[in-house]
Amino acid sequence: MTLQKTAPKSEAAPAANLARLMTGGPGAKPSSFTASSRRLAALLRPERGLVCTVLALGTASVTLTVLGPKIIGRATDIIVAGVIGRTMPADVTKGQALEQLRQQGRGGIADMLRSVNFVPGRGIDFHAFTTVLLVVLALYVAAGIVSIAQSRLATTVIQRAVYRLRNDVEAKLSRLPLSYFDGTSRGEVLSRTTNDIDNVQLVLQQTLGQIVNSLLTLIGVLAMMLWISPLLALVAVVTVPVSLYLASRVAKRSQGEFVQQWRSTGQLNGHIEEMYTGHAVVKVYGREEQAAATFHEHNEALYRSGRRAQAMSGVIQPAMVFMGNLNYVLVAVIGGLRVTAGALSIGEVQAFIQYSRLFSQPFTQISSMANLLQSGVASAERVFDLLDTGEQPPDPVPGARLPQVRGRVVLENVSFRYSADKELITDLSLVVEPGQTVAIVGPTGAGKTTLVNLLMRFYELDSGRITLDGTDIATMSRGELRSHIGMVLQDTWLFGGTIADNIAYGHECATREQVTQAALLAHADRFIRTLPDGYDTVIGDSGTELSAGEKQLITIARAFLSDPGILILDEATSSVDTRTEMLIQQAMIRLSGDRTSFVIAHRLSTIRDADVILVMESGAIVEHGRHEELLHAGGAYSRLYEAQFAASTTS
């Protein structure tokens, strides 16, 4: 291995990847109900064929429904005509009967009866009455059947849309840079990918069909009212602008509260997730009261925002009901006057009053769904913010491939910083030959793990380049690069499943014999066989049934099984006892015999046999060499070693 170090450049390095990639993340743009609603509706675009069918069925259902009151009004007219006709002499015509009423000084009644289609001397035509009722019954039955079909298709459309949304979010998470997860709590990410999407699905399911039918009902009812009486139709719609104005004003004020409500939900979920994950630490340090106080603080914020959002949005429905009642009174009064004037029949007014109720009903329904709609749009906006977050740069197509890795790693003038105002790694050059074991030591924050993250392309360089066997890793796909690298982190990760499945995670086609051999190399076989079901023991996703050291041994066995060309150990043995650590070190030597290995360690006693030790401070390599050489040099490594030795002898 050779190491080169150049003087720092006078020009500042490019802006940090973290700041650049996080642009457009949560909270980066203001809330917009209209824009988010349009984008939410656009989720249904791939199902435009089914959507058109839903609209057609809705139109048919509404048409059949709105015809009902008009036909029922006809039944009323038949009854009224029969009652009046029975009181008239049978030997006169309708015109003669009305003229007799006027001669008797009852001109007002004659004018009112002018619109009634009665036959003097004839009572109620029960045949016609029964026919009308049967027609109405058939209409409503048909409308119900069509409505059921519409509901089922609408459900299919919504479920498919949410299915695609979940897939988009899952795909997005795989394209997000590590910086996003470093800067966002797990609870917040989980809240957006579960709670918010579930809320979007619930709102779409409960509101989409009703909104479509409500809009169609408005059109159909308005057409029927204009057919019956344009004057009464004008009276019925005069309250609409007022209703829309009130609804829009209230909705605009309450939308911000719904956004805050779901933001508070994410913060509360994040706190709960952190406290659950670290419940043992919370108890050890007696921080239960502080954790509870923080929980109550977030819970109180959620309560306040939820209460304000629901209270504001809840004003809409009573206002719509009031306007609907006012509309009803106006129609009833003016309709009664039109009946007395003979311009309308009683059945027509009765039908119109029913239509006026149907006309105000969509406004009432939509207003009652206002809180749901605003809540759903707020959740959708949070999901869209996640989908709009800046992604890691795409892989080159086609990417360079390395069929076999020798393990020569070269860093050429590498510079990187997390934030523009804080330098971390500047103009770092390093050459690691195949098969070398490189130990990286230094104080916390020196850039040890960052160096490894750059090699894995978890972060992109600000300048310079890194090559693997002469190939720039930026020209390789991340999948291709990482397929040649095995990594064991200090923070273990296990998923819900058997121990054998967890070990085989690094090799999909591994046999049980290969899994067992990897566990033997990692010195995990012994404790695994003491478990009730051995390698078939099922563990939870957090592996709480196992000790920290046992979990670490499983992750090391996983790395062994993947048989990588390059091995990275980031404090991989920090959770095991000293004897097991020595055994693992011996296994590492066997495993990395012809592999390039990078070992990040705080316990310097574990890296004495490394080919090269890099000592980092403030993102720069200040020393390099073998263990004995660095000790004799009396520099930074010697001071670190003496400090650890003094601490161990003191303890």
C-alpha positions as CSV (number, residue, x, y, z in Angstrom):
1,M,0.0,0.0,0.0
2,T,1.2,3.5,-0.8
3,L,-0.2,6.7,0.5
4,Q,-0.1,10.1,-1.0
5,K,-1.1,13.4,0.6
6,T,-1.4,16.6,-1.3
7,A,-1.8,20.1,0.0
8,P,-5.4,21.3,0.4
9,K,-6.9,23.2,-2.5
10,S,-7.5,26.9,-2.2
11,E,-11.0,26.6,-3.7
12,A,-13.8,25.3,-1.6
13,A,-15.1,21.8,-2.4
14,P,-18.5,21.5,-3.9
15,A,-21.6,21.8,-1.6
16,A,-22.3,18.9,0.6
17,N,-24.1,15.9,-0.8
18,L,-26.4,15.9,2.2
19,A,-27.7,19.4,1.7
20,R,-28.0,18.9,-2.0
21,L,-29.9,15.6,-1.8
22,M,-32.2,16.6,1.0
23,T,-33.5,19.5,-1.1
24,G,-37.1,18.9,-1.7
25,G,-37.5,16.7,1.4
26,P,-40.2,16.9,4.0
27,G,-41.3,20.4,4.7
28,A,-39.2,21.8,1.8
29,K,-42.2,23.2,0.0
30,P,-45.4,24.9,1.2
31,S,-48.7,23.0,1.5
32,S,-51.0,23.2,-1.5
33,F,-54.5,21.6,-1.2
34,T,-55.3,22.1,-4.9
35,A,-52.0,20.9,-6.3
36,S,-51.9,17.9,-3.9
37,S,-55.6,17.1,-4.8
38,R,-54.8,17.1,-8.5
39,R,-51.8,14.9,-8.0
40,L,-53.8,12.5,-5.9
41,A,-56.5,12.3,-8.6
42,A,-53.7,11.6,-11.1
43,L,-53.0,8.4,-9.3
44,L,-56.2,7.1,-11.0
45,R,-55.0,7.9,-14.5
46,P,-53.7,4.4,-15.3
47,E,-57.2,3.1,-14.6
48,R,-58.9,5.6,-16.9
49,G,-60.9,2.8,-18.6
50,L,-62.4,1.6,-15.3
51,V,-62.8,5.2,-14.2
52,C,-64.9,5.9,-17.3
53,T,-67.0,2.8,-16.6
54,V,-67.5,4.0,-13.0
55,L,-68.6,7.4,-14.3
56,A,-71.0,5.8,-16.8
57,L,-72.5,3.6,-14.1
58,G,-72.7,6.6,-11.8
59,T,-74.5,8.6,-14.5
60,A,-76.9,5.7,-15.1
61,S,-77.6,5.3,-11.3
62,V,-78.1,9.1,-10.8
63,T,-80.4,9.3,-13.9
64,L,-82.6,6.5,-12.6
65,T,-82.7,8.0,-9.2
66,V,-83.5,11.6,-10.2
67,L,-86.4,10.4,-12.4
68,G,-88.0,9.0,-9.3
69,P,-89.4,12.2,-7.7
70,K,-90.8,13.4,-11.1
71,I,-92.7,10.1,-11.5
72,I,-93.8,10.1,-7.9
73,G,-95.1,13.6,-8.5
74,R,-97.2,12.1,-11.3
75,A,-98.7,9.6,-8.7
76,T,-99.6,12.6,-6.5
77,D,-101.3,14.3,-9.3
78,I,-103.3,11.1,-10.1
79,I,-104.6,11.1,-6.5
80,V,-105.3,14.8,-6.4
81,A,-107.1,14.6,-9.8
82,G,-109.2,11.6,-8.6
83,V,-110.2,13.4,-5.3
84,I,-111.2,16.6,-7.2
85,G,-112.9,14.8,-10.1
86,R,-115.1,12.8,-7.7
87,T,-116.5,16.0,-6.2
88,M,-117.4,17.4,-9.7
89,P,-120.7,16.6,-11.5
90,A,-120.2,13.9,-14.2
91,D,-122.2,15.6,-16.9
92,V,-119.7,18.5,-17.4
93,T,-116.3,18.9,-18.9
94,K,-113.2,20.2,-17.0
95,G,-113.5,23.6,-18.7
96,Q,-117.2,23.8,-17.8
97,A,-116.5,22.9,-14.2
98,L,-113.8,25.6,-13.8
99,E,-116.2,28.2,-15.4
100,Q,-118.9,27.3,-12.9
101,L,-116.3,27.9,-10.0
102,R,-115.5,31.3,-11.4
103,Q,-119.2,32.1,-11.7
104,Q,-119.6,31.2,-8.1
105,G,-116.9,33.7,-7.2
106,R,-114.2,31.0,-6.6
107,G,-111.8,32.1,-9.3
108,G,-108.7,31.5,-7.2
109,I,-109.6,27.8,-6.8
110,A,-110.4,27.6,-10.5
111,D,-107.0,29.0,-11.3
112,M,-105.3,26.5,-8.9
113,L,-107.3,23.6,-10.4
114,R,-106.4,24.6,-13.9
115,S,-103.1,22.7,-13.8
116,V,-104.8,19.5,-12.4
117,N,-105.7,16.9,-15.0
118,F,-109.0,15.8,-13.5
119,V,-112.1,14.3,-15.1
120,P,-115.4,15.4,-13.5
121,G,-117.3,12.5,-12.0
122,R,-114.3,10.2,-12.1
123,G,-112.4,9.1,-9.0
124,I,-108.8,7.9,-8.5
125,D,-107.4,5.9,-11.4
126,F,-105.9,3.1,-9.4
127,H,-104.6,1.3,-12.5
128,A,-102.6,4.3,-13.5
129,F,-101.5,4.9,-9.9
130,T,-100.3,1.3,-9.6
131,T,-98.4,1.5,-12.9
132,V,-96.6,4.6,-11.7
133,L,-95.6,3.0,-8.5
134,L,-94.3,-0.1,-10.3
135,V,-92.3,2.1,-12.6
136,V,-90.8,4.0,-9.7
137,L,-90.0,0.7,-7.9
138,A,-88.3,-0.6,-11.0
139,L,-86.3,2.6,-11.4
140,Y,-85.0,2.4,-7.8
141,V,-84.2,-1.3,-8.0
142,A,-82.2,-0.7,-11.2
143,A,-80.5,2.3,-9.6
144,G,-79.5,0.2,-6.6
145,I,-78.1,-2.6,-8.8
146,V,-76.1,-0.1,-10.9
147,S,-74.9,1.6,-7.8
148,I,-73.6,-1.7,-6.3
149,A,-71.7,-2.4,-9.6
150,Q,-70.3,1.1,-9.5
151,S,-69.1,0.8,-5.9
152,R,-67.3,-2.5,-6.6
153,L,-65.5,-1.1,-9.6
154,A,-64.6,2.1,-7.7
155,T,-63.1,-0.1,-5.0
156,T,-61.0,-1.9,-7.6
157,V,-59.8,1.4,-9.0
158,I,-58.8,2.7,-5.6
159,Q,-57.1,-0.4,-4.4
160,R,-55.1,-0.6,-7.6
161,A,-54.1,3.1,-7.3
162,V,-53.0,2.6,-3.6
163,Y,-51.2,-0.6,-4.6
164,R,-49.1,1.4,-7.2
165,L,-48.5,4.2,-4.7
166,R,-47.1,1.7,-2.2
167,N,-44.9,0.2,-4.9
168,D,-43.7,3.7,-5.9
169,V,-42.8,4.5,-2.3
170,E,-41.0,1.2,-1.9
171,A,-39.0,1.8,-5.1
172,K,-38.3,5.4,-3.9
173,L,-36.9,4.2,-0.6
174,S,-34.4,2.1,-2.5
175,R,-33.3,5.1,-4.5
176,L,-32.9,7.5,-1.6
177,P,-29.4,8.3,-0.5
178,L,-28.2,7.3,2.9
179,S,-28.2,11.0,3.8
180,Y,-32.0,11.0,3.8
181,F,-32.2,8.2,6.4
182,D,-29.4,9.8,8.4
183,G,-31.4,13.1,8.6
184,T,-34.9,11.6,9.1
185,S,-36.1,9.6,12.0
186,R,-37.2,6.1,11.4
187,G,-40.6,6.8,13.0
188,E,-41.2,9.7,10.5
189,V,-40.3,7.4,7.5
190,L,-42.5,4.7,8.9
191,S,-45.4,7.1,9.5
192,R,-45.2,8.3,5.9
193,T,-45.0,4.8,4.4
194,T,-47.7,3.3,6.5
195,N,-50.0,5.6,8.4
196,D,-50.2,8.3,5.6
197,I,-50.7,5.8,2.8
198,D,-53.4,3.9,4.9
199,N,-55.1,7.2,5.5
200,V,-55.0,8.1,1.8
201,Q,-56.6,4.7,1.0
202,L,-59.3,5.1,3.7
203,V,-60.2,8.6,2.4
204,L,-60.3,7.6,-1.2
205,Q,-62.5,4.6,-0.3
206,Q,-65.0,6.6,1.7
207,T,-65.1,9.8,-0.4
208,L,-64.4,9.1,-4.1
209,G,-67.6,7.3,-5.0
210,Q,-69.7,9.8,-3.0
211,I,-68.0,12.8,-4.6
212,V,-68.6,11.4,-8.1
213,N,-72.3,10.6,-7.3
214,S,-72.7,14.0,-5.7
215,L,-71.5,15.9,-8.7
216,L,-73.6,13.8,-11.0
217,T,-76.6,14.3,-8.8
218,L,-76.1,18.0,-8.9
219,I,-76.2,18.0,-12.7
220,G,-79.1,15.6,-12.9
221,V,-81.2,17.4,-10.3
222,L,-80.5,20.8,-11.8
223,A,-81.7,19.6,-15.2
224,M,-84.9,18.2,-13.7
225,M,-85.6,21.4,-11.7
226,L,-85.1,23.5,-14.9
227,W,-87.5,21.2,-16.7
228,I,-90.2,21.6,-14.0
229,S,-89.8,25.3,-13.3
230,P,-86.9,27.6,-14.3
231,L,-88.1,30.2,-11.7
232,L,-87.9,27.8,-8.8
233,A,-84.6,26.4,-10.2
234,L,-83.2,30.0,-10.0
235,V,-84.4,30.2,-6.4
236,A,-82.8,26.9,-5.5
237,V,-79.4,27.8,-6.9
238,V,-79.2,31.3,-5.4
239,T,-77.8,29.9,-2.2
240,V,-75.0,27.9,-3.9
241,P,-72.4,30.7,-4.3
242,V,-72.8,31.5,-0.6
243,S,-72.4,27.9,0.4
244,L,-69.3,27.5,-1.8
245,Y,-67.7,30.7,-0.4
246,L,-68.2,29.6,3.2
247,A,-66.9,26.1,2.5
248,S,-63.8,27.4,0.7
249,R,-62.9,29.9,3.4
250,V,-63.2,27.3,6.2
251,A,-61.3,24.6,4.2
252,K,-58.4,27.0,3.5
253,R,-58.0,27.8,7.2
254,S,-58.3,24.2,8.3
255,Q,-56.0,22.6,5.7
256,G,-52.9,23.9,7.5
257,E,-54.1,22.3,10.7
258,F,-54.5,18.9,9.0
259,V,-50.9,19.2,7.7
260,Q,-49.8,19.9,11.2
261,Q,-51.8,17.1,12.6
262,W,-50.1,14.5,10.4
263,R,-46.7,16.1,11.0
264,S,-47.3,15.8,14.8
265,T,-48.4,12.1,14.1
266,G,-45.0,11.5,12.5
267,Q,-43.1,13.1,15.4
268,L,-45.1,11.1,17.9
269,N,-44.5,7.8,16.0
270,G,-40.8,8.7,15.8
271,H,-40.6,9.2,19.6
272,I,-42.5,6.0,20.3
273,E,-40.2,4.0,17.9
274,E,-37.1,5.4,19.6
275,M,-38.3,4.7,23.1
276,Y,-39.3,1.2,22.2
277,T,-36.0,0.4,20.5
278,G,-34.0,1.8,23.4
279,H,-36.4,0.9,26.2
280,A,-33.6,-0.9,28.0
281,V,-31.4,2.2,28.0
282,V,-34.3,4.3,29.1
283,K,-34.8,2.1,32.1
284,V,-31.1,1.8,33.0
285,Y,-30.7,5.6,33.2
286,G,-34.1,6.1,34.8
287,R,-35.4,8.3,32.1
288,E,-39.0,6.9,32.1
289,E,-40.4,10.2,33.4
290,Q,-38.6,12.3,30.8
291,A,-39.6,9.9,28.0
292,A,-43.2,10.1,29.3
293,A,-43.0,13.9,29.4
294,T,-41.8,14.0,25.8
295,F,-44.5,11.6,24.8
296,H,-47.2,13.8,26.5
297,E,-45.7,16.9,24.8
298,H,-46.0,15.3,21.3
299,N,-49.4,13.8,22.2
300,E,-50.6,17.3,23.4
301,A,-49.4,18.8,20.1
302,L,-51.2,16.1,18.1
303,Y,-54.3,16.7,20.3
304,R,-54.3,20.5,19.7
305,S,-53.7,20.3,16.0
306,G,-56.3,17.5,15.6
307,R,-58.9,19.4,17.6
308,R,-58.4,22.6,15.7
309,A,-58.5,20.8,12.4
310,Q,-61.7,18.9,13.2
311,A,-63.3,21.9,14.8
312,M,-62.6,24.2,11.8
313,S,-63.6,21.6,9.3
314,G,-66.7,20.6,11.3
315,V,-68.2,24.1,10.8
316,I,-68.7,23.3,7.1
317,Q,-71.5,20.7,7.5
318,P,-73.8,22.8,9.8
319,A,-73.4,25.7,7.5
320,M,-74.4,23.6,4.5
321,V,-77.3,22.2,6.4
322,F,-78.5,25.7,7.3
323,M,-78.2,26.9,3.7
324,G,-80.1,23.7,2.6
325,N,-82.9,24.5,5.0
326,L,-83.1,28.1,3.9
327,N,-83.3,26.8,0.3
328,Y,-86.1,24.4,1.3
329,V,-88.2,27.2,2.8
330,L,-87.8,29.5,-0.2
331,V,-88.8,26.7,-2.6
332,A,-91.8,25.7,-0.5
333,V,-93.1,29.3,-0.2
334,I,-92.6,30.3,-3.8
335,G,-93.8,26.8,-5.0
336,G,-97.0,27.2,-3.0
337,L,-97.6,30.6,-4.7
338,R,-97.1,29.0,-8.1
339,V,-99.6,26.3,-7.3
340,T,-102.2,28.8,-6.3
341,A,-101.6,30.7,-9.5
342,G,-102.2,27.5,-11.5
343,A,-98.7,27.6,-13.0
344,L,-97.7,24.3,-11.4
345,S,-99.5,21.2,-10.1
346,I,-99.2,20.0,-6.6
347,G,-97.3,16.9,-7.8
348,E,-94.8,19.1,-9.6
349,V,-94.2,21.2,-6.5
350,Q,-93.9,18.1,-4.4
351,A,-91.3,16.7,-6.9
352,F,-89.5,20.1,-7.0
353,I,-89.3,20.1,-3.2
354,Q,-87.8,16.6,-3.3
355,Y,-85.3,17.8,-5.9
356,S,-84.4,20.8,-3.8
357,R,-83.5,18.4,-1.0
358,L,-81.5,16.3,-3.4
359,F,-79.8,19.4,-4.7
360,S,-78.6,20.5,-1.3
361,Q,-77.7,16.9,-0.3
362,P,-74.5,16.8,-2.3
363,F,-73.3,19.9,-0.6
364,T,-74.1,18.5,2.7
365,Q,-72.4,15.2,1.9
366,I,-69.2,16.9,0.6
367,S,-69.1,19.2,3.6
368,S,-69.5,16.2,5.9
369,M,-66.5,14.7,4.1
370,A,-64.5,17.9,4.3
371,N,-62.4,16.8,7.3
372,L,-61.7,13.4,5.7
373,L,-60.8,15.0,2.4
374,Q,-58.4,17.5,4.0
375,S,-56.9,14.8,6.2
376,G,-56.4,12.6,3.1
377,V,-54.8,15.4,1.1
378,A,-52.5,16.3,4.0
379,S,-51.4,12.7,4.1
380,A,-51.0,12.5,0.4
381,E,-48.9,15.6,0.5
382,R,-46.5,14.0,3.0
383,V,-46.2,10.9,0.8
384,F,-45.6,13.1,-2.3
385,D,-42.9,15.0,-0.4
386,L,-41.2,11.7,0.1
387,L,-41.6,10.8,-3.5
388,D,-40.2,14.2,-4.5
389,T,-37.1,13.9,-2.3
390,G,-33.8,14.2,-4.2
391,E,-32.5,10.7,-5.2
392,Q,-29.0,9.4,-5.4
393,P,-27.4,9.8,-8.8
394,P,-28.6,7.0,-11.2
395,D,-26.3,4.2,-12.0
396,P,-24.5,4.4,-15.4
397,V,-26.0,2.4,-18.2
398,P,-24.4,0.1,-19.1
399,G,-22.3,0.0,-15.9
400,A,-18.8,-1.4,-15.8
401,R,-18.5,-5.0,-14.6
402,L,-15.8,-6.8,-12.8
403,P,-16.1,-10.6,-13.3
404,Q,-13.4,-11.2,-10.7
405,V,-12.1,-8.8,-8.1
406,R,-8.4,-8.7,-7.1
407,G,-9.0,-6.0,-4.5
408,R,-6.7,-3.2,-5.5
409,V,-8.3,0.0,-4.1
410,V,-7.0,3.5,-5.0
411,L,-8.3,6.8,-3.7
412,E,-7.2,9.8,-5.8
413,N,-7.6,13.3,-4.4
414,V,-10.8,12.4,-2.7
415,S,-12.7,15.3,-1.0
416,F,-16.0,15.1,0.8
417,R,-18.0,17.1,3.3
418,Y,-21.5,16.6,4.8
419,S,-22.1,20.4,5.1
420,A,-20.7,23.2,3.0
421,D,-19.2,25.0,6.1
422,K,-17.4,22.0,7.6
423,E,-14.6,20.2,5.9
424,L,-14.2,16.5,6.6
425,I,-12.0,14.8,4.0
426,T,-9.9,16.9,1.7
427,D,-7.6,15.7,-1.1
428,L,-7.0,12.2,0.3
429,S,-5.0,9.8,-1.8
430,L,-4.5,6.2,-0.8
431,V,-3.4,2.9,-2.5
432,V,-4.4,-0.4,-1.1
433,E,-2.8,-3.5,-2.7
434,P,-4.8,-6.8,-3.2
435,G,-4.9,-9.0,-0.1
436,Q,-3.8,-6.3,2.3
437,T,-5.5,-5.8,5.7
438,V,-5.9,-2.1,6.3
439,A,-6.9,-0.9,9.8
440,I,-8.4,2.5,10.2
441,V,-8.1,4.1,13.7
442,G,-8.6,7.5,15.1
443,P,-10.9,9.5,17.4
444,T,-14.6,9.8,17.0
445,G,-15.5,12.0,14.1
446,A,-12.2,11.6,12.3
447,G,-13.8,10.2,9.2
448,K,-13.2,6.5,9.5
449,T,-16.7,5.3,8.8
450,T,-17.1,8.0,6.2
451,L,-14.2,6.7,4.2
452,V,-15.8,3.2,4.1
453,N,-19.2,4.8,3.2
454,L,-17.5,6.5,0.2
455,L,-16.0,3.2,-0.9
456,M,-19.5,1.6,-0.7
457,R,-21.0,4.6,-2.6
458,F,-23.4,5.2,0.2
459,Y,-22.3,8.8,-0.4
460,E,-21.0,10.4,-3.6
461,L,-17.7,12.2,-3.7
462,D,-17.4,16.0,-4.0
463,S,-14.3,15.6,-6.0
464,G,-11.6,13.0,-6.9
465,R,-12.3,9.3,-7.6
466,I,-12.0,5.8,-6.2
467,T,-11.0,2.9,-8.3
468,L,-11.3,-0.8,-7.8
469,D,-8.8,-2.9,-9.8
470,G,-8.4,0.2,-12.0
471,T,-12.1,0.8,-12.7
472,D,-13.7,4.0,-11.4
473,I,-16.5,2.8,-9.0
474,A,-18.6,5.7,-10.2
475,T,-18.8,3.9,-13.6
476,M,-20.2,0.7,-11.9
477,S,-23.7,0.2,-10.8
478,R,-24.1,0.2,-7.0
479,G,-25.4,-3.4,-7.1
480,E,-22.4,-4.6,-9.0
481,L,-19.9,-2.8,-6.7
482,R,-21.5,-4.0,-3.5
483,S,-21.8,-7.5,-4.8
484,H,-18.0,-7.7,-4.4
485,I,-18.0,-6.2,-0.9
486,G,-19.0,-7.8,2.4
487,M,-19.7,-5.5,5.3
488,V,-20.2,-6.1,9.0
489,L,-21.4,-3.1,11.0
490,Q,-21.3,-2.3,14.7
491,D,-25.1,-2.0,14.7
492,T,-26.4,-5.4,13.9
493,W,-29.5,-6.0,11.8
494,L,-31.6,-9.1,11.9
495,F,-35.0,-9.7,10.3
496,G,-37.9,-11.8,11.5
497,G,-37.1,-15.4,10.5
498,T,-34.9,-18.3,11.3
499,I,-31.3,-18.0,12.3
500,A,-30.4,-20.0,9.1
501,D,-32.3,-17.5,7.0
502,N,-30.5,-14.6,8.6
503,I,-27.1,-16.1,7.9
504,A,-28.1,-17.1,4.3
505,Y,-29.2,-13.5,3.6
506,G,-25.8,-12.9,2.1
507,H,-26.1,-15.9,-0.2
508,E,-29.6,-16.7,-1.6
509,C,-28.7,-20.2,-2.8
510,A,-26.7,-21.2,0.2
511,T,-27.2,-24.8,1.4
512,R,-27.6,-25.8,5.1
513,E,-24.0,-27.1,5.0
514,Q,-22.7,-23.8,3.8
515,V,-24.7,-21.9,6.5
516,T,-23.3,-24.2,9.2
517,Q,-19.7,-23.8,7.9
518,A,-20.1,-20.0,8.0
519,A,-21.4,-20.2,11.5
520,L,-18.4,-22.4,12.5
521,L,-16.0,-19.9,11.1
522,A,-17.7,-17.1,13.0
523,H,-17.8,-19.3,16.2
524,A,-21.6,-19.0,16.3
525,D,-22.3,-22.6,15.8
526,R,-21.9,-23.5,19.4
527,F,-24.5,-21.1,20.8
528,I,-26.9,-21.7,17.9
529,R,-27.0,-25.4,18.7
530,T,-28.0,-24.7,22.3
531,L,-31.2,-22.9,21.2
532,P,-34.4,-24.9,21.2
533,D,-34.7,-25.3,17.4
534,G,-31.0,-24.7,16.5
535,Y,-30.6,-23.1,13.1
536,D,-34.4,-23.2,12.7
537,T,-35.0,-21.0,15.8
538,V,-37.3,-18.1,14.8
539,I,-36.2,-14.7,16.0
540,G,-38.0,-11.4,15.9
541,D,-37.0,-8.6,13.7
542,S,-35.0,-7.0,16.5
543,G,-33.4,-10.2,17.7
544,T,-34.2,-9.4,21.3
545,E,-34.0,-13.1,22.2
546,L,-30.2,-13.0,21.6
547,S,-27.5,-11.1,23.3
548,A,-25.6,-8.3,21.4
549,G,-22.6,-10.6,21.0
550,E,-24.7,-13.4,19.6
551,K,-26.4,-11.1,17.1
552,Q,-23.0,-9.9,16.0
553,L,-21.7,-13.4,15.5
554,I,-24.7,-14.1,13.2
555,T,-23.9,-11.0,11.1
556,I,-20.3,-12.0,10.8
557,A,-21.3,-15.5,9.7
558,R,-23.5,-13.8,7.1
559,A,-20.4,-11.9,5.8
560,F,-18.4,-15.1,5.7
561,L,-21.1,-16.9,3.7
562,S,-21.2,-14.1,1.0
563,D,-17.6,-14.8,0.2
564,P,-16.8,-11.2,-0.8
565,G,-13.7,-9.9,-2.7
566,I,-13.4,-7.1,-0.2
567,L,-14.2,-7.3,3.5
568,I,-15.2,-4.3,5.6
569,L,-15.5,-4.6,9.4
570,D,-16.8,-1.5,11.2
571,E,-16.3,-2.3,14.8
572,A,-17.6,-5.7,14.1
573,T,-16.2,-7.4,17.2
574,S,-17.1,-4.7,19.7
575,S,-20.0,-6.6,21.2
576,V,-18.2,-10.0,21.8
577,D,-16.0,-11.1,24.6
578,T,-12.2,-11.0,24.4
579,R,-11.8,-14.8,23.9
580,T,-14.4,-14.9,21.1
581,E,-12.9,-11.8,19.6
582,M,-9.5,-13.5,19.3
583,L,-11.1,-16.5,17.7
584,I,-12.9,-14.3,15.2
585,Q,-9.7,-12.5,14.5
586,Q,-8.1,-15.8,13.6
587,A,-11.1,-16.7,11.4
588,M,-10.8,-13.3,9.8
589,I,-7.1,-14.0,8.9
590,R,-8.1,-17.2,7.2
591,L,-11.0,-15.6,5.4
592,S,-9.1,-12.5,4.3
593,G,-6.0,-14.4,3.3
594,D,-6.2,-13.3,-0.4
595,R,-8.8,-10.6,0.1
596,T,-8.5,-6.9,0.7
597,S,-9.9,-6.0,4.2
598,F,-10.7,-2.7,5.8
599,V,-11.0,-2.9,9.6
600,I,-12.3,0.1,11.6
601,A,-11.4,-0.5,15.3
602,H,-11.3,1.4,18.5
603,R,-9.6,-1.4,20.5
604,L,-6.1,-1.2,19.1
605,S,-5.1,-4.6,20.5
606,T,-7.3,-6.2,17.7
607,I,-5.3,-4.7,14.8
608,R,-1.7,-5.5,15.7
609,D,-1.4,-7.9,12.7
610,A,-2.8,-5.5,10.1
611,D,-0.6,-4.9,7.1
612,V,-1.1,-1.2,7.4
613,I,-2.7,1.0,10.0
614,L,-4.1,4.3,9.0
615,V,-4.4,6.9,11.7
616,M,-7.1,9.5,10.8
617,E,-7.7,12.9,12.4
618,S,-10.2,15.5,11.0
619,G,-10.6,13.6,7.8
620,A,-6.9,13.3,7.0
621,I,-4.5,10.4,7.4
622,V,-1.8,11.7,9.7
623,E,0.1,8.5,10.1
624,H,0.4,5.1,8.4
625,G,2.5,2.0,9.0
626,R,2.6,-1.2,11.0
627,H,1.8,-1.5,14.7
628,E,5.4,-1.6,15.9
629,E,6.6,1.2,13.6
630,L,3.8,3.5,14.7
631,L,4.5,2.8,18.4
632,H,8.2,3.7,18.0
633,A,7.3,6.8,16.1
634,G,5.7,8.2,19.2
635,G,3.0,10.1,17.2
636,A,-0.8,10.0,17.2
637,Y,-1.1,6.2,17.2
638,S,1.3,5.9,20.1
639,R,-0.8,8.4,22.1
640,L,-4.0,6.5,21.3
641,Y,-2.4,3.2,22.3
642,E,-1.0,4.5,25.5
643,A,-4.3,6.1,26.5
644,Q,-6.1,2.7,26.0
645,F,-3.4,0.8,27.8
646,A,-3.5,3.3,30.7
647,A,-7.3,3.0,30.8
648,S,-7.2,-0.8,30.8
649,T,-4.6,-1.0,33.6
650,T,-6.5,1.6,35.7
651,S,-9.7,-0.4,35.3
